[in-house]
Amino acid sequence: MIKIIFLSMFAALALSGCDEEKNKTVEYYMQNSDERKAKIAECKNNPGELALQHNCVNASKAETKASMRKEDTRDYSGAFGN
């Protein structure tokens, strides 16, 4: 009887962790733009359930940082009378 209870508890524990996704950092998403874009799309597709999950928040923060880091390629050399 104890074996059955133990095995049932073990099975429940093993199965409960199957759907969990490992939390990834903002830096991870900064370095992996394809995964960042995929995560953002997934989060936007189901904002009611996913918007506040760590990976959605981190991917969104990484997207903001990435867009701020893009270099401005306009040429300002003649703008100030140089």
ABEGO torsion letter per residue (X at the ends): XAAAAAAAAAAAAAAAAAABBBBBBAAAAAABAAAAAAAAAAAAABAAAAAABAAAAAAAAAAAAAAAABBBABBAAAAAGX
